[in-house]
Amino acid sequence: MAKKKNGCLEGVFDMISILVCLVLIGAFFTKLFDVNTFYRNRYPIVYKETVEKYCDLYGVDEYLVQAVIRTESFFNEKAVSKKGAIGLMQIMPETGTWVAEKLNLENFTTEDLFQPEKNIMIGVWYISFLSDKFKGNLDNVIAAYNAGPSNVSKWLSTEDTSSDGENLLDIPFSETKKYSEKVKTAYDMYLKIYNEVR
């Protein structure tokens, strides 16, 4: 009889052990697959202090900058595109030089664009410049960041691509069209994930 009782107790302990293991495994996978954590890993905030600093200085939305960085370089400060764009915000050397002159950055060289601080400073200033030029129209700003402001101005003055001279009906460059969609999708995700109400 004693053996039978011990056998029952062992069975109960085995069941409890299995249940505890299942609860722990469930908790682990719940944390692992937590939706918010999952999306924050896919859309991280990088160089937070630097981005905030220059966004505050130049009046640019920090989540837009994070979306641009994610789309342009996927957070790789050493990235160089086939066309020669450099760093986190993929700034072309001639654009970097032009902005550096506007900002009175002494001894600026193309190599400086590999430095996150200078790359972000120049990229954020440039977004601010585009925002002023296109009166805050986000679609135009994003398209101009990729295709250049002269192309966007040309599209806005063409009936096929703009009916009112202020809003783009179509983006003729397929690369810019895809780029704009990616940035806007990433921007929306940053706003949702980080609970910003706009």
C-alpha positions in Angstrom: 0.0 0.0 0.0 2.8 2.4 0.9 4.4 1.8 -2.5 1.0 2.6 -4.2 0.8 5.9 -2.3 4.3 6.9 -3.3 3.6 6.0 -6.9 0.5 8.3 -6.8 2.5 11.1 -5.2 5.3 10.7 -7.8 2.6 10.9 -10.5 1.2 14.1 -9.0 4.7 15.7 -8.7 5.4 14.7 -12.3 2.2 16.4 -13.4 3.0 19.5 -11.4 6.5 19.6 -12.9 5.1 19.3 -16.4 2.6 22.1 -15.7 5.3 24.4 -14.3 7.5 23.7 -17.3 4.6 24.5 -19.7 3.8 27.8 -17.9 7.5 28.8 -18.0 7.7 27.9 -21.7 4.5 29.8 -22.4 5.9 32.9 -20.5 9.1 32.7 -22.5 7.4 32.5 -25.9 4.9 35.2 -24.9 7.8 37.5 -24.2 9.7 36.4 -27.2 6.7 37.0 -29.5 5.4 40.1 -27.7 4.1 42.1 -30.6 5.4 45.4 -29.3 8.9 44.0 -28.7 8.8 42.4 -32.1 8.0 45.6 -33.9 10.4 47.7 -31.8 13.2 45.3 -32.8 12.2 45.8 -36.5 11.9 49.6 -36.1 14.4 50.6 -33.5 15.3 54.1 -32.3 19.0 54.6 -33.2 21.3 57.4 -32.1 18.4 58.8 -30.1 20.1 61.7 -28.4 21.8 62.9 -31.7 18.6 62.6 -33.7 16.6 64.4 -31.0 19.2 67.1 -30.7 19.2 68.0 -34.4 15.5 67.5 -34.8 14.8 70.0 -32.0 17.4 72.4 -33.5 16.0 72.3 -37.1 12.3 71.6 -36.4 12.1 68.1 -37.9 10.0 65.1 -36.7 12.5 62.6 -35.1 10.3 59.6 -36.3 10.6 60.8 -39.9 14.4 60.9 -39.5 14.4 57.4 -38.0 12.3 56.2 -40.9 14.7 57.8 -43.4 17.7 56.2 -41.6 16.0 52.8 -41.6 15.1 53.1 -45.3 18.4 54.6 -46.5 21.0 52.5 -44.7 19.2 50.2 -42.4 21.2 51.8 -39.5 24.6 51.1 -41.1 26.8 54.2 -40.6 29.4 52.8 -43.0 26.9 52.3 -45.9 27.9 53.5 -49.4 25.4 53.3 -52.2 26.1 52.4 -55.8 25.6 56.1 -56.6 28.0 57.2 -53.9 25.6 58.2 -51.1 27.3 57.9 -47.7 26.4 56.9 -44.1 23.3 56.6 -42.1 21.2 59.1 -44.0 22.9 58.3 -47.4 24.0 61.8 -48.2 25.6 62.5 -51.6 29.0 64.1 -51.2 28.0 67.2 -53.2 24.9 67.6 -51.0 27.0 67.1 -47.9 29.5 69.8 -49.0 26.7 72.2 -49.9 25.0 71.8 -46.5 28.3 72.0 -44.7 28.9 75.4 -46.3 25.4 76.5 -45.2 26.2 75.3 -41.6 29.7 76.9 -41.7 31.3 73.5 -40.8 35.0 74.1 -41.1 37.4 71.6 -42.7 34.5 69.4 -43.9 35.4 66.4 -46.0 33.4 63.6 -47.6 34.8 61.3 -44.9 32.9 63.2 -42.3 29.7 61.7 -43.6 30.7 58.4 -42.1 30.5 60.0 -38.6 26.9 59.5 -37.3 26.8 63.0 -35.6 27.8 64.9 -38.8 25.7 62.7 -41.0 22.6 63.1 -38.9 23.2 66.9 -38.5 23.5 67.4 -42.3 20.6 65.0 -43.1 18.2 66.6 -40.6 19.1 70.1 -41.8 18.5 69.0 -45.4 15.1 67.6 -44.5 14.3 70.9 -42.8 15.4 72.8 -45.9 13.2 70.6 -48.1 10.3 71.0 -45.7 10.6 74.8 -46.0 10.9 74.6 -49.8 7.8 72.4 -50.1 5.8 74.1 -47.4 5.8 71.1 -45.1 4.2 68.7 -47.7 5.6 65.4 -46.5 5.1 63.6 -49.8 7.1 66.2 -51.6 9.8 66.3 -48.9 10.4 62.6 -49.0 10.4 62.4 -52.8 12.9 65.3 -52.9 15.2 63.7 -50.4 15.5 60.8 -52.9 15.2 62.5 -56.3 16.3 66.0 -55.5 14.3 69.2 -55.1 14.6 70.3 -58.8 13.0 67.1 -60.0 10.1 67.4 -57.5 9.6 71.1 -58.5 9.5 70.0 -62.2 6.9 67.3 -61.4 4.8 69.9 -59.5 4.8 72.1 -62.5 3.7 69.4 -64.9 0.0 68.6 -65.4 0.6 64.8 -65.7 2.2 64.6 -62.2 0.4 67.5 -60.4 -3.0 69.1 -60.9 -2.5 72.0 -58.4 1.2 72.6 -58.3 1.4 71.6 -54.7 0.6 67.9 -54.5 2.1 65.1 -56.5 -0.4 62.8 -58.3 2.4 60.6 -59.5 6.1 60.1 -59.2 7.7 59.4 -62.6 10.8 57.8 -61.1 10.0 54.2 -60.1 12.9 54.2 -57.6 11.6 57.4 -55.9 8.1 56.0 -55.9 9.2 52.9 -54.1 11.5 54.9 -51.8 8.6 57.2 -50.8 6.3 54.3 -50.0 9.0 52.7 -47.9 9.7 55.8 -45.9 6.0 56.6 -45.3 5.3 53.0 -44.2 8.3 53.1 -41.8 7.2 56.5 -40.5 3.7 55.3 -39.9 5.1 52.3 -38.0 7.3 54.5 -35.8 4.4 56.6 -34.9 2.2 53.6 -34.1 4.9 51.6 -32.2 6.0 54.5 -30.1 2.5 55.6 -29.3 2.6 59.0 -30.9 -0.8 60.5 -31.7 -0.7 62.8 -34.7 
